Amino acid sequence: MPFPNQHNNEYILAAANEIEWLVYASRGHAAVLFTSYRVMDMVCGHLEKRKMPFPMFRLEKGDIKVIERFKQSGNGVLFAAGAMWEGIDIPGDALSMVVIVKLPFSVPDPIRDYEQTLYRDMSAYKESVIKPEMAIKLKQGAGRVLRTETDTGCIAILDSRANTSGAYHDYILNALPKCQVTDKIEQVERFFREVKPTSYFVQSWD
């Protein structure tokens, strides 16, 4: 993946491609989490043209009814920002893949600008505030896929800063529950074949 940049068309296209591969690997049953509604709209624009064989839903601001429609679809793909990062409970196989498009760093604002002045430098502020807050929200987003002790699923992080040579790779792995880690789509497909019942795959192609 290119470095996250909503003004880079190559980045938007790369994100759409990765999401498509992951959704096919999980046969739907997926939520794609964005930190920007603008990026969500652009990526959805690419994917809607590809006519994937899964019901597609967008969680717009305040439209919680779409959550029920996603649950009832059984194998849908939910595109969301905002509230979906925390507090939404979808146990079972309806949600078995969470795609985190970008690491959820907080957006700068006047309060954060002032907060930064309380630390000796930007590096100290980053280590004490920015990274821990990002890790908390990341865990909340990742937690959407595992709501009960019997749930199984995949957490995919597309941000290049999380890859094996990325600046946050080790930090992120330490923040998340221990699990198998891979950068190969074939291993993701194999994982789902091993842990999901036959009905999971039959439903996906109805």
Buried (B, 14 or more C-beta within 10 A) or exposed (E): BEEBEBEEEEBBBBBBBBBBEBBBBBBBBBBBBBBBBEBBEBBBEBBEEEEBEBBBBBBBEEEEEBBEEBBEBBBBBBBBBBBBBEEBEBEEBBBBBBBBBBBBBEEEEEEBEEBBEEBEEEEEBBEEBBBEBBBEBBBBBBBBBBBEEEBBBBBBBBBBBBBEEBEBBEBBEEBBEEEEEEEEBEEBBEBBEEBBEEEBEEBBEE
